[in-house]
Amino acid sequence: MMKRILMLLLLFSSIALSPNKASALFEQPGRSLYLPADQAFMFDFQQQGNKLTLSWDIKPGYYLYRKQFNIIPNQEVSLGEISYAKGVDHEDEFFGKTEVYFQSARIDIPILSATNNGALQVTYQGCAEAGYCYPPETLSVPLQAVAASTLSGNKTAASTNITANKEDALQTPLQQGDIPSESHDVPFSPLWALLIGIGIAFTPCILPMYPLISSIILGQKRPESLKRIFWLAMSYVQGMALTYTILGLVVAAAGLQFQAALQNPYILVGLSVLFILLALSMFGLYTLQLPSSLQTRLVDWSNQQQSGSYIGVFLMGALAGLIASPCTTAPLSAILLYIAQSGNTLVGGLTLYLYALGMGLPLIAVTLFGHKLLPRSGPWMQYVKEAFGFIILALPVFLLERVLGDTWGIRLWSLLAVSFLGWAFALTLNSKNGWVRTLQVISLALALIASRPLQDWVWGSPAAEQQKATLQFKQVSDWQELSQILAENHHRPIMLDLYADWCVACKEFEKYTFSDPKVQAQLSQFLLLQADVTDNTPKQKELLQKLQVLGLPTILFFDKGKELTDERVNGFMDAQRFNQHVQQLQHRQQK
């Protein structure tokens, strides 16, 4: 008995000292020792009043990605700020440093309001440390009604625990075209709106008007008290800010109904096109403003108000907020569109209030101290306007990155950076100042650095060259197409590689295994098929179910139209082991 124990100890110690042997436990061809996703990541949820807790019990050797959590409420539910437990940093060659969860994961979700038909779609995705990743899993979590009054701390009718309803959490597939995202937050603080407003004030459509507006505010007799002058100017600015704030609240409230819809790639592309059109107006290609008849009517109403009185000046400012000048239309529209996407009413109102306040601060200064404080008009005002055009162009890049992926996102950011730096360099060509020359050199250096992703795209990179040297697969989209190919090629050996962008080991197969010349030579007699299941669409999910595949990477071999189940590969294999596996497969088939 002791001898057997010692032999077992020696066996496990040798495995512990040899990572290749340890990983081999998980890579035995023909069978998978990996747990199903619902067992590797055991999901649970609990609602108490207006508080919902999502939790996962994660088995040893497995982990969940923080960035892959995606929580989408239906139209019957409104959520507060979602709180995620702190994860740990995990780094790999392809995805870099990402936050993951081992052992357990927890998400706290405040429910602002919900009906009995309310539900959340919860998506998560994880991997095994041994090199095996699972497709994204999407669950439907039913909610019990929560009255909006619970915001004030009233936890009455909704305090019932609905843990007993957990078995109603039906698994639903992630729909094609859904864009996973961690949150819908605005990517900048509302305080940025204050700075944008100040910058817009120095555009050629706004700045020259301030002396005229200040004289209208003060009336025919300029008050002697600086205090009264300040409050008159502030009344005008607050009237303008009120109009913008109401506009922000309305747009944000409407946006609450379309949070899920605005994750659709077609809508994101449409918004991106609109942002681009708005940005082009800042470069002077065309002018965006209200119809002249409507502007004339608003100006007439404003002129009817009494100058020099707080109420009259306040109404002037409120009406002035409706008269969008060509310089304010594009940035205002961009801010409104993004507020609608955020769906946060408080942020929406505060953002546009600060935007209006930023435009009003120079006006207050001019009203108090006269137009001598203003810088002289000149071409620089047009440059400020064009600079805001580049800022607006950053928004479509931000949105398209979520549709096109990280690779194209980096290229678009590179193109935007090179365009901006080239524009800045061209503006300073006629200057002879020494410090301007220094800025030109810096701009050229930064442009050269920023253009690297574009250079790699056009002329290729070492990584791209290595990609070209790998195997060439015929793509398979669904089960019906695979069945047809198997029927038409039943006299030829076939290998099917199941791939996804979120699968780290799949990328390792491409880089280290399929690029090996010996592996390529060994597979030259095979018809090579590949199914990309990145999006986890219903057809892709059906394909995985028909093939009884739990996760990736998984490689299947077929002969005479039927799978050689004992030869299936689960998990990563390096080039040497994979080459040996294919050789043994061919040897057994020849017998």
C-alpha positions in Angstrom: 0.0 0.0 0.0 2.8 2.4 0.9 4.5 1.6 -2.4 1.4 2.6 -4.3 1.2 5.9 -2.4 4.9 6.6 -3.1 4.4 5.9 -6.8 1.4 8.2 -7.0 3.4 10.9 -5.2 6.3 10.5 -7.7 3.8 10.7 -10.6 2.2 13.9 -9.4 5.6 15.5 -8.5 6.9 14.7 -12.0 3.8 16.3 -13.5 4.2 19.4 -11.3 7.8 19.7 -12.4 6.8 19.5 -16.1 4.3 22.0 -17.4 4.0 20.2 -20.7 2.9 17.0 -19.0 0.5 18.9 -16.7 -1.1 20.5 -19.7 -1.3 17.2 -21.4 -3.9 16.1 -18.9 -6.2 18.7 -20.5 -5.2 18.0 -24.1 -5.9 14.3 -24.5 -7.2 13.8 -28.0 -10.8 12.6 -28.3 -12.0 13.7 -25.0 -12.4 16.9 -23.0 -11.7 17.1 -19.3 -13.0 20.6 -19.1 -16.2 21.4 -17.2 -19.3 22.7 -19.0 -19.6 26.5 -18.7 -22.5 26.3 -16.2 -20.5 24.1 -13.9 -17.2 26.0 -14.3 -19.0 29.3 -13.6 -22.0 28.6 -11.3 -24.3 31.6 -11.6 -26.6 32.8 -8.8 -28.6 36.0 -8.2 -30.6 37.5 -5.4 -33.0 40.6 -5.3 -33.8 42.3 -2.0 -35.9 45.3 -2.6 -34.2 47.6 -5.0 -30.9 45.8 -4.7 -29.9 43.0 -7.1 -26.7 40.9 -6.6 -25.3 38.7 -9.3 -22.7 36.2 -8.3 -20.6 33.5 -9.8 -18.8 30.6 -8.0 -15.8 29.9 -10.2 -14.1 26.5 -10.0 -10.3 26.3 -9.4 -8.4 26.7 -12.7 -11.0 28.9 -14.4 -11.6 32.6 -14.5 -14.1 35.2 -15.9 -13.2 38.4 -17.8 -14.3 41.7 -16.3 -14.6 43.4 -19.7 -16.9 40.6 -21.0 -19.7 41.3 -18.5 -22.6 43.0 -20.3 -25.9 43.8 -18.5 -28.8 45.1 -20.6 -32.2 45.9 -19.0 -35.4 45.6 -21.0 -37.7 48.6 -21.4 -39.5 47.8 -18.1 -36.3 48.4 -16.0 -34.2 51.4 -15.1 -30.9 50.8 -13.3 -28.5 52.9 -11.2 -24.7 52.7 -11.3 -23.5 49.2 -11.5 -20.7 48.2 -9.0 -18.2 45.4 -9.9 -16.1 43.6 -7.4 -12.3 44.2 -7.7 -10.6 41.6 -9.9 -7.0 40.7 -10.4 -4.7 41.6 -13.3 -4.1 38.9 -15.9 -1.7 39.3 -18.8 -1.4 37.3 -21.9 0.5 37.8 -25.2 -2.6 38.7 -27.3 -5.0 40.6 -25.1 -2.4 42.3 -22.9 -3.3 43.1 -19.3 -7.0 42.5 -18.5 -8.9 42.3 -15.2 -10.2 38.8 -14.4 -12.0 37.0 -11.5 -10.8 33.8 -9.9 -12.8 31.8 -7.3 -15.8 34.2 -7.3 -17.2 37.3 -9.0 -19.9 39.6 -7.8 -21.9 42.5 -9.3 -24.2 44.8 -7.3 -26.9 46.5 -9.3 -29.3 49.2 -7.8 -32.7 49.0 -9.4 -34.3 52.4 -9.9 -37.6 51.1 -11.1 -39.0 47.8 -12.6 -42.3 46.2 -13.4 -43.3 42.6 -12.9 -42.2 42.0 -16.6 -38.8 43.5 -15.9 -35.7 41.4 -16.8 -32.0 41.8 -17.4 -29.9 40.1 -20.0 -26.6 39.2 -18.4 -23.7 38.1 -20.6 -20.4 36.7 -19.3 -17.4 34.8 -20.7 -14.4 33.0 -19.2 -11.6 30.6 -19.8 -9.6 27.8 -18.2 -6.1 28.5 -17.2 -4.9 25.4 -19.2 -5.8 27.2 -22.5 -9.5 26.6 -23.1 -12.2 29.4 -23.6 -15.9 29.2 -23.5 -18.3 31.1 -25.8 -20.2 34.1 -24.2 -23.1 32.9 -22.1 -26.2 35.0 -21.9 -28.8 34.6 -19.1 -32.2 36.2 -18.6 -32.7 37.3 -15.0 -36.3 38.0 -14.0 -37.0 40.9 -11.6 -39.8 41.7 -9.2 -41.5 45.0 -9.4 -39.7 48.0 -7.8 -41.5 51.3 -7.4 -39.6 54.4 -8.3 -40.2 55.7 -4.7 -37.5 53.3 -3.5 -35.0 55.9 -4.6 -35.7 57.7 -1.4 -35.0 54.6 0.7 -38.6 53.3 0.9 -38.2 49.6 0.7 -41.8 48.3 1.1 -43.5 46.3 -1.5 -40.3 45.3 -3.3 -38.5 43.9 -0.3 -39.6 40.3 -1.0 -36.7 38.0 -1.8 -37.1 36.4 -5.3 -34.3 33.9 -4.9 -36.9 31.1 -5.4 -37.4 32.3 -9.0 -33.8 31.7 -10.0 -34.8 28.6 -12.0 -36.7 30.9 -14.3 -33.4 32.4 -15.5 -33.6 30.9 -19.0 -30.4 30.8 -21.0 -30.8 32.8 -24.2 -28.3 33.2 -27.1 -26.5 36.4 -27.7 -28.2 38.0 -30.7 -26.2 38.7 -33.8 -25.0 42.3 -33.9 -25.1 42.8 -30.2 -22.1 44.8 -29.1 -20.7 43.8 -25.6 -19.9 46.8 -23.5 -19.1 47.3 -19.9 -21.2 50.4 -19.4 -22.9 53.3 -21.1 -21.1 56.1 -19.4 -20.2 59.3 -21.1 -16.4 59.0 -21.8 -15.7 62.4 -20.4 -16.6 64.3 -17.2 -19.4 66.9 -17.5 -16.7 69.4 -16.5 -15.3 69.0 -20.0 -18.5 70.6 -21.2 -17.5 73.8 -19.4 -14.1 73.9 -21.2 -15.8 73.2 -24.5 -18.3 76.0 -23.9 -15.4 78.4 -23.2 -13.6 77.3 -26.3 -16.8 77.7 -28.5 -17.0 81.3 -27.2 -13.8 82.1 -29.0 -15.1 81.0 -32.5 -15.8 83.6 -35.2 -19.6 83.2 -34.9 -19.7 84.0 -31.1 -16.8 86.2 -30.0 -17.5 89.3 -32.2 -21.1 89.3 -30.9 -20.3 89.7 -27.2 -19.8 93.5 -27.2 -23.2 93.9 -28.9 -24.9 91.5 -26.6 -23.4 93.2 -23.5 -24.8 96.6 -24.6 -28.3 95.0 -25.2 -28.1 93.5 -21.7 -27.3 96.8 -20.0 -29.7 99.0 -21.9 -29.3 102.6 -22.9 -28.0 103.6 -19.4 -25.0 101.6 -18.1 -25.5 100.9 -14.4 -22.9 102.4 -12.1 -22.8 99.4 -9.7 -20.5 96.6 -10.8 -22.7 94.3 -8.7 -25.8 95.1 -10.7 -23.9 94.7 -14.0 -22.7 91.3 -12.9 -26.1 90.1 -11.9 -27.6 91.4 -15.2 -25.0 89.5 -17.2 -25.5 86.4 -14.9 -29.3 86.6 -15.5 -28.7 86.5 -19.3 -26.3 83.5 -18.9 -28.7 81.7 -16.5 -31.6 82.1 -19.0 -29.4 80.7 -21.8 -28.3 77.9 -19.4 -31.9 77.0 -18.5 -32.7 76.4 -22.1 -29.7 74.2 -22.6 -30.4 72.3 -19.3 -34.0 71.6 -20.3 -32.8 70.4 -23.7 -30.3 68.1 -22.0 -32.9 66.7 -19.6 -35.4 66.0 -22.4 -32.8 64.3 -24.6 -31.3 62.2 -21.7 -34.8 61.1 -20.6 -35.6 60.0 -24.2 -32.3 58.2 -24.4 -33.3 56.0 -21.5 -35.8 54.2 -23.8 -33.1 53.5 -26.4 -30.0 52.3 -24.4 -30.2 48.8 -25.8 -31.1 49.9 -29.3 -28.1 52.3 -29.4 -25.8 49.2 -29.0 -26.9 48.0 -32.4 -24.0 48.3 -34.9 -26.3 49.9 -37.5 -27.3 52.7 -35.2 -23.7 53.2 -34.1 -22.6 53.5 -37.7 -25.5 55.9 -38.4 -24.4 58.1 -35.4 -20.8 58.0 -36.6 -21.8 59.3 -40.0 -23.9 62.0 -38.4 -20.9 63.0 -36.2 -18.7 63.2 -39.3 -21.2 65.4 -41.1 -21.3 67.7 -38.0 -17.5 67.9 -37.9 -17.3 68.8 -41.6 -19.4 71.8 -40.9 -16.8 73.0 -38.5 -14.2 73.0 -41.3 -16.4 75.3 -43.4 -17.7 72.8 -45.9 -21.3 73.9 -45.2 -23.3 75.8 -42.6 -25.7 74.3 -40.0 -28.2 76.6 -38.4 -31.9 77.1 -37.8 -34.1 78.3 -40.8 -33.8 82.1 -41.2 -37.5 82.6 -40.7 -37.5 80.9 -37.3 -34.3 82.8 -36.3 -35.9 86.1 -37.2 -39.0 85.3 -35.1 -36.9 84.4 -32.1 -34.8 87.5 -32.5 -38.0 89.6 -32.6 -39.3 88.0 -29.4 -35.9 88.7 -27.7 -35.9 92.3 -28.8 -39.3 92.9 -27.2 -37.9 92.1 -23.8 -36.8 95.1 -21.6 -33.1 95.7 -21.4 -31.6 96.5 -18.0 -34.2 94.4 -16.0 -33.4 91.0 -14.5 -36.5 89.3 -15.9 -36.2 90.9 -19.3 -32.5 89.9 -19.6 -33.3 86.4 -18.3 -35.9 85.9 -21.1 -33.4 87.3 -23.7 -30.9 84.6 -22.6 -33.5 81.9 -22.7 -34.5 82.8 -26.2 -30.9 83.2 -27.3 -30.3 79.6 -26.3 -32.7 78.6 -29.0 -30.9 80.5 -31.7 -28.1 78.1 -32.6 -25.3 79.8 -34.5 -23.3 77.9 -37.2 -20.4 77.5 -34.8 -22.5 76.0 -32.0 -24.8 73.7 -34.0 -22.2 71.0 -34.6 -20.8 70.7 -31.0 -24.2 71.1 -29.5 -25.7 68.3 -31.7 -22.7 66.1 -30.9 -23.2 66.6 -27.1 -26.9 66.0 -27.4 -26.5 62.8 -29.3 -24.0 61.4 -26.8 -26.2 62.4 -23.9 -29.0 60.5 -25.5 -26.8 57.4 -25.7 -25.8 57.8 -22.0 -29.4 57.9 -20.9 -28.3 59.6 -17.6 -30.8 62.4 -16.9 -28.6 64.1 -14.2 -25.5 64.0 -16.4 -27.5 65.3 -19.4 -28.8 68.3 -17.6 -25.5 69.1 -15.8 -23.5 68.7 -19.0 -25.5 71.2 -21.0 -25.7 73.6 -18.1 -22.0 73.7 -17.8 -21.7 74.0 -21.6 -23.9 77.1 -21.6 -22.1 78.5 -18.5 -18.8 78.1 -20.3 -20.0 80.1 -23.3 -21.4 82.7 -20.9 -18.2 83.3 -18.8 -16.5 85.5 -21.5 -19.7 87.4 -21.9 -19.8 88.2 -18.2 -16.2 89.4 -18.4 -17.0 91.6 -21.4 -20.1 93.0 -19.7 -18.2 93.9 -16.5 -14.9 95.2 -18.0 -15.7 96.1 -21.6 -14.6 94.7 -24.9 -11.0 95.7 -24.3 -10.5 92.4 -22.6 -11.3 90.5 -25.8 -8.5 89.5 -28.0 -8.4 91.0 -31.5 -10.4 89.2 -34.2 -8.4 87.3 -36.7 -7.8 84.0 -38.4 -7.1 82.3 -35.1 -10.8 82.2 -34.4 -11.3 80.0 -37.5 -8.5 77.8 -36.2 -10.3 77.4 -32.9 -13.4 76.3 -34.8 -11.5 73.8 -36.9 -9.8 72.4 -33.8 -13.3 71.6 -32.4 -14.0 69.8 -35.7 -11.2 67.4 -34.8 -12.6 66.9 -31.3 -16.0 66.0 -32.8 -14.3 63.5 -35.1 -13.0 61.6 -32.1 -16.6 60.6 -31.3 -17.2 58.5 -34.5 -13.9 56.9 -33.9 -14.9 56.0 -30.4 -18.2 54.5 -31.7 -16.8 52.7 -34.7 -14.1 51.1 -32.6 -16.9 49.1 -30.9 -18.2 47.9 -34.2 -15.0 47.3 -36.2 -12.9 46.0 -33.4 -9.6 47.0 -31.8 -7.4 46.6 -34.9 -9.4 49.0 -37.0 -10.0 51.2 -34.0 -6.2 51.8 -33.6 -6.0 52.6 -37.3 -8.8 55.2 -37.1 -7.2 56.8 -34.0 -3.9 56.9 -35.9 -5.5 58.5 -39.0 -7.2 61.1 -36.8 -4.0 61.9 -34.9 -2.0 62.2 -38.1 -4.6 64.5 -39.6 -4.7 66.8 -36.6 -0.9 67.0 -36.4 -0.6 67.6 -40.1 -3.2 70.4 -39.8 -1.3 72.0 -36.9 2.0 71.8 -38.8 0.4 73.4 -41.9 -0.9 76.3 -39.8 2.6 77.2 -38.6 4.5 77.0 -41.9 4.6 80.8 -42.4 5.8 81.5 -38.9 9.5 82.4 -38.3 9.4 82.3 -34.5 11.9 79.9 -32.9 9.5 78.3 -30.5 7.1 77.7 -33.4 9.8 75.9 -35.3 10.3 73.7 -32.3 6.6 72.9 -32.3 6.8 72.0 -35.9 9.6 69.5 -35.3 7.6 68.0 -32.4 4.4 67.8 -34.5 6.3 65.9 -37.3 7.9 63.5 -34.8 4.5 62.8 -33.2 2.9 62.4 -36.6 5.5 59.8 -37.5 4.9 57.9 -34.3 1.1 58.1 -34.6 1.3 56.8 -38.2 2.8 53.5 -37.3 -0.5 51.5 -37.3 -1.2 52.9 -40.8 2.2 52.0 -42.0 1.8 48.4 -40.8 -1.6 48.3 -42.5 -0.3 49.6 -45.9 3.1 48.0 -46.1 2.6 45.1 -43.7 4.3 44.2 -40.4 6.3 41.2 -39.2 3.1 40.0 -37.5 1.2 40.3 -40.7 3.9 38.5 -42.7 3.7 35.7 -40.2 0.0 35.6 -40.5 0.3 35.2 -44.3 2.6 32.1 -43.8 0.0 30.2 -41.8 -2.6 27.7 -43.1 -5.3 28.8 -45.5 -8.7 27.7 -44.3 -12.1 27.6 -46.1 -14.6 29.3 -43.9 -17.7 27.6 -42.7 -20.6 29.6 -41.4 -23.2 27.1 -40.1 -24.1 23.5 -39.6 -26.0 23.2 -43.0 -22.9 24.4 -44.9 -20.6 22.0 -43.0 -22.9 19.1 -43.7 -22.9 19.9 -47.4 -19.1 20.1 -47.5 -18.8 16.8 -45.6 -21.2 15.1 -48.1 -19.4 16.4 -51.1 -15.9 15.5 -49.9 -16.5 12.2 -48.1 -13.4 10.6 -49.9 -11.0 13.3 -48.6 -9.7 13.7 -45.0 -11.0 17.0 -43.4 -9.9 19.1 -40.5 -12.2 21.6 -38.9 -10.8 24.3 -36.7 -13.2 26.1 -34.4 -12.0 29.7 -33.8 -13.0 32.9 -32.0 -11.3 36.2 -31.4 -11.9 35.9 -27.7 -10.0 32.6 -27.5 -6.4 33.1 -26.5 -5.3 29.6 -27.3 -6.9 29.8 -30.8 -4.5 32.7 -31.5 -1.7 30.6 -30.1 -2.6 27.8 -32.5 -2.4 30.4 -35.4 1.0 31.9 -34.3 2.9 28.9 -33.0 1.3 25.7 -34.4 -0.3 26.4 -37.8 2.7 28.5 -38.9 5.1 25.6 -38.5 6.3 24.3 -41.9 6.2 20.6 -40.6 2.6 21.0 -39.5 1.7 22.6 -42.8 3.3 19.8 -44.7 1.5 17.2 -42.6 -1.8 18.8 -43.3 -1.3 19.3 -47.0 -3.5 16.3 -47.8 -6.4 17.6 -45.7 -9.3 19.9 -46.7 -8.9 22.6 -44.1 -12.1 24.2 -42.7 -12.5 26.9 -40.1 -15.6 28.1 -38.3 -15.4 31.6 -36.7 -17.8 31.6 -33.8 -16.7 35.0 -32.3 -20.2 36.6 -32.4 -21.9 33.5 -30.8 -24.9 34.0 -33.1 -27.8 31.4 -33.1 -26.4 29.6 -36.1 -22.9 29.5 -34.6 -24.4 28.3 -31.3 -26.3 25.6 -33.2 -23.0 24.5 -34.9 -21.3 24.1 -31.5 -24.3 22.2 -30.1 -24.4 19.8 -33.1 -20.7 19.1 -32.8 -21.0 18.8 -29.0 -18.3 21.4 -28.5 -18.2 23.1 -25.0 -15.4 25.6 -25.7 -12.4 26.5 -27.8 -9.9 25.8 -29.2 -11.4 22.5 -30.5 -10.1 20.8 -33.7 -12.1 18.0 -35.3 -11.0 15.4 -37.9 -13.4 13.8 -40.4 -12.9 10.8 -42.7 -15.6 9.6 -45.1 -17.9 12.3 -43.9 -17.9 11.1 -40.2 -15.9 12.6 -37.3 -13.1 10.6 -35.8 -14.2 11.3 -32.3 -11.1 9.8 -30.7 -8.9 12.2 -32.6 -10.6 15.4 -31.4 -8.2 18.0 -30.0 -9.4 20.1 -27.0 -7.1 22.9 -25.8 -3.7 24.1 -27.1 -1.0 21.9 -28.6 2.4 23.2 -29.7 3.7 22.4 -33.2 5.6 19.3 -32.1 2.8 17.6 -30.3 0.2 18.5 -32.9 2.4 17.2 -35.7 2.8 13.9 -33.8 -0.9 13.7 -33.3 -1.6 14.2 -37.0 1.0 11.6 -37.9 -0.5 9.0 -35.6 -3.9 9.8 -37.0 -2.8 9.2 -40.6 -0.9 6.0 -39.5 -4.1 4.6 -37.9 -6.2 5.4 -40.9 -3.8 3.6 -43.3 -4.1 0.4 -41.3 
